[in-house]
């Protein structure tokens, strides 16, 4: 088991969004979370990804109780162990595809150097790894393009490469194909499974896409703050 959450609750004001959720996923598993808008899917994903703190309950990732970490420790843990893919890419528009992919690794190197006094990877090593990921995801020749020069599908491939740069144990994806046409959507879905085959990463996907949910190893439905 790579991730486990116990009795997770979350409210915003008087609205209880999550009502004592229990959840676990195994290493190398691709799991989808489905449900109507407002069911709490994104809130749960943000808690599992340590972006949002639950009101109560525990999240344990690779035997680490993540919300027992200090803010600095949690930031480092998130950078090294978790990758994110969002619906709207969130690429930095002023940087190239290659630079966007490199960014989490550069941040991780800075944090490592600040903590230990030594650097973990050189710029050259990070750049080579980022280029390798872009090549694997079908973006050879696009490394110097900025996001505005890329199609929606290409931007999302850059976002996946960025999520993978630090070799995280888990990738969280929030409606990753929500804005793509059918052909590009299918290609992106295939990429998740190819990534799992090569790197054995756990991938947890929030989606409204029925076909993607059916392809996953498991699909959980969230309704009114609980799994049904």
C-alpha positions as CSV (number, residue, x, y, z in Angstrom):
1,X,0.0,0.0,0.0
2,X,1.5,3.3,-1.1
3,X,-1.2,5.7,0.2
4,X,-3.9,5.4,2.9
5,X,-6.2,8.0,4.3
6,X,-8.3,7.5,7.5
7,X,-11.5,9.3,8.5
8,X,-10.8,12.4,6.4
9,X,-13.2,15.3,7.0
10,X,-13.3,18.7,5.5
11,X,-15.8,21.6,5.7
12,X,-15.9,25.0,4.2
13,X,-17.9,27.1,6.6
14,X,-21.1,25.2,7.3
15,X,-20.8,23.0,4.3
16,X,-19.3,19.6,5.1
17,X,-17.6,18.4,1.9
18,X,-15.9,15.2,3.1
19,X,-17.5,13.2,5.8
20,X,-15.1,10.6,7.2
21,X,-13.5,9.1,4.1
22,X,-11.3,6.1,4.2
23,X,-9.2,5.3,1.1
24,X,-6.1,3.4,0.0
25,X,-4.2,2.7,-3.2
26,X,-1.4,0.2,-4.0
27,X,1.9,0.8,-5.7
28,X,1.6,0.8,-9.5
29,X,-2.2,1.1,-9.4
30,X,-4.2,3.5,-11.6
31,X,-7.3,4.5,-9.8
32,X,-10.1,6.9,-10.9
33,X,-12.4,8.9,-8.6
34,X,-15.7,9.8,-10.2
35,X,-18.8,11.7,-9.2
36,X,-21.0,14.7,-9.9
37,X,-19.7,18.2,-9.7
38,X,-19.6,19.3,-6.1
39,X,-19.2,15.8,-4.7
40,X,-15.8,16.7,-3.2
41,X,-13.5,15.0,-5.7
42,X,-11.0,17.9,-6.2
43,X,-11.0,18.6,-2.4
44,X,-10.1,15.0,-1.7
45,X,-7.4,15.1,-4.4
46,X,-5.9,18.3,-2.9
47,X,-5.8,16.7,0.5
48,X,-4.2,13.5,-0.8
49,X,-1.7,15.6,-2.6
50,X,-1.0,17.6,0.6
51,X,-2.1,20.9,-1.0
52,X,-5.0,21.2,1.4
53,X,-5.2,20.2,5.1
54,X,-8.1,18.1,6.3
55,X,-10.1,19.2,9.4
56,X,-9.5,15.7,10.8
57,X,-8.1,12.4,9.8
58,X,-4.7,11.1,8.6
59,X,-3.0,10.8,5.2
60,X,-0.2,8.3,5.1
61,X,2.0,8.1,2.0
62,X,4.8,5.6,1.8
63,X,4.7,5.1,5.5
64,X,4.9,8.8,6.2
65,X,2.1,10.6,8.1
66,X,2.3,13.7,5.9
67,X,0.4,16.1,8.1
68,X,2.7,15.4,11.0
69,X,5.5,17.0,9.0
70,X,6.6,20.6,9.5
71,X,5.6,23.0,6.7
72,X,9.2,22.9,5.3
73,X,9.4,19.1,5.5
74,X,6.0,18.8,3.9
75,X,7.0,21.1,1.0
76,X,10.1,19.0,0.4
77,X,8.1,15.7,0.6
78,X,5.5,17.0,-1.9
79,X,8.3,18.1,-4.3
80,X,10.0,14.7,-4.2
81,X,7.2,12.2,-3.8
82,X,4.2,13.7,-5.6
83,X,3.5,14.9,-9.1
84,X,0.4,16.9,-10.2
85,X,-1.4,17.2,-13.6
86,X,-4.2,19.7,-13.7
87,X,-7.0,20.4,-16.2
88,X,-5.6,23.8,-17.2
89,X,-1.9,22.8,-17.4
90,X,-0.6,25.7,-15.2
91,X,2.5,25.9,-17.3
92,X,4.6,29.1,-16.9
93,X,4.0,31.1,-20.1
94,X,7.4,32.9,-20.1
95,X,9.4,29.6,-20.0
96,X,9.9,27.0,-22.7
97,X,8.6,23.5,-22.5
98,X,12.0,22.2,-21.4
99,X,12.3,24.9,-18.7
100,X,8.8,24.1,-17.4
101,X,9.6,20.4,-17.1
102,X,12.9,21.2,-15.3
103,X,11.3,23.6,-12.7
104,X,10.3,21.0,-10.0
105,X,13.8,19.5,-10.2
106,X,15.5,22.8,-9.9
107,X,13.3,23.7,-6.9
108,X,14.1,20.3,-5.3
109,X,17.8,20.8,-5.9
110,X,17.6,24.2,-4.2
111,X,15.7,22.7,-1.2
112,X,18.2,19.8,-0.9
113,X,21.2,22.2,-1.0
114,X,19.6,24.4,1.6
115,X,19.1,21.4,3.9
116,X,22.4,19.5,3.3
117,X,24.8,22.1,2.0
118,X,25.3,20.1,-1.2
119,X,23.6,19.9,-4.6
120,X,21.9,16.7,-5.6
121,X,21.9,17.1,-9.4
122,X,23.7,19.4,-11.8
123,X,21.8,21.6,-14.3
124,X,23.1,19.4,-17.1
125,X,21.7,16.2,-15.5
126,X,18.3,17.9,-14.9
127,X,18.2,19.2,-18.5
128,X,19.0,15.8,-19.9
129,X,16.3,14.1,-17.8
130,X,13.7,16.7,-18.8
131,X,14.6,16.2,-22.5
132,X,14.4,12.5,-22.1
133,X,10.9,12.8,-20.7
134,X,9.8,15.1,-23.5
135,X,11.1,12.7,-26.1
136,X,9.3,9.8,-24.4
137,X,6.0,11.7,-24.4
138,X,6.3,12.5,-28.1
139,X,7.5,16.1,-27.8
140,X,11.0,15.8,-29.4
141,X,11.7,19.1,-31.2
142,X,9.2,21.0,-29.0
143,X,11.6,21.6,-26.1
144,X,12.2,25.3,-27.0
145,X,8.5,26.1,-27.7
146,X,6.6,28.2,-25.2
147,X,3.2,27.1,-24.0
148,X,1.3,29.5,-26.3
149,X,3.1,27.8,-29.3
150,X,1.8,24.4,-28.3
151,X,-1.5,22.7,-28.8
152,X,-3.7,21.8,-25.8
153,X,-2.6,18.1,-26.0
154,X,1.1,19.1,-26.3
155,X,0.7,21.4,-23.3
156,X,-0.8,18.6,-21.2
157,X,2.1,16.3,-22.2
158,X,4.5,18.9,-21.0
159,X,2.5,19.0,-17.7
160,X,2.8,15.2,-17.4
161,X,6.6,15.4,-18.0
162,X,6.8,18.1,-15.4
163,X,4.9,15.9,-12.9
164,X,7.4,13.0,-13.6
165,X,10.7,14.9,-13.4
166,X,11.4,14.1,-9.8
167,X,10.3,10.4,-10.2
168,X,7.5,10.7,-7.7
169,X,5.8,7.7,-6.2
170,X,2.3,9.1,-6.9
171,X,0.9,11.3,-9.7
172,X,-2.5,13.0,-9.0
173,X,-4.4,14.1,-12.1
174,X,-7.5,16.4,-11.9
175,X,-9.6,16.2,-15.0
176,X,-6.4,15.9,-17.1
177,X,-8.3,15.5,-20.5
178,X,-11.3,17.7,-19.8
179,X,-10.4,20.3,-22.4
180,X,-9.2,18.0,-25.2
181,X,-10.7,16.7,-28.4
182,X,-11.5,13.0,-28.6
183,X,-8.4,11.9,-30.5
184,X,-6.0,13.9,-28.2
185,X,-7.9,12.7,-25.2
186,X,-7.4,9.0,-26.1
187,X,-3.7,9.6,-26.7
188,X,-3.3,11.3,-23.3
189,X,-5.1,8.4,-21.6
190,X,-2.8,5.9,-23.3
191,X,0.2,7.9,-21.9
192,X,-0.9,7.3,-18.3
193,X,-0.9,3.6,-18.8
194,X,2.4,3.6,-20.7
195,X,3.9,5.7,-17.8
196,X,2.7,3.1,-15.3
197,X,4.1,0.3,-17.3
198,X,7.6,1.9,-17.5
199,X,7.8,3.6,-14.0
200,X,5.4,1.6,-11.9
201,X,3.9,4.8,-10.4
202,X,0.6,5.0,-8.7
203,X,-1.7,7.3,-10.6
204,X,-4.9,8.7,-9.1
205,X,-7.2,10.5,-11.5
206,X,-10.3,12.6,-10.9
207,X,-12.4,12.4,-14.0
208,X,-15.8,12.7,-15.6
209,X,-14.7,10.7,-18.5
210,X,-16.5,7.3,-18.4
211,X,-14.1,5.6,-20.8
212,X,-11.0,6.6,-18.8
213,X,-12.7,5.5,-15.5
214,X,-13.5,2.1,-17.0
215,X,-9.9,1.6,-18.1
216,X,-8.5,2.1,-14.6
217,X,-7.7,-0.8,-12.3
218,X,-10.4,0.6,-9.9
219,X,-13.0,3.3,-10.0
220,X,-14.5,4.9,-6.9
221,X,-17.6,7.0,-6.9
222,X,-17.8,9.9,-4.5
223,X,-21.3,11.2,-3.6
224,X,-22.2,13.8,-0.9
225,X,-18.8,13.5,0.7
226,X,-18.6,9.7,1.0
227,X,-17.7,6.8,-1.3
228,X,-20.7,4.8,-2.6
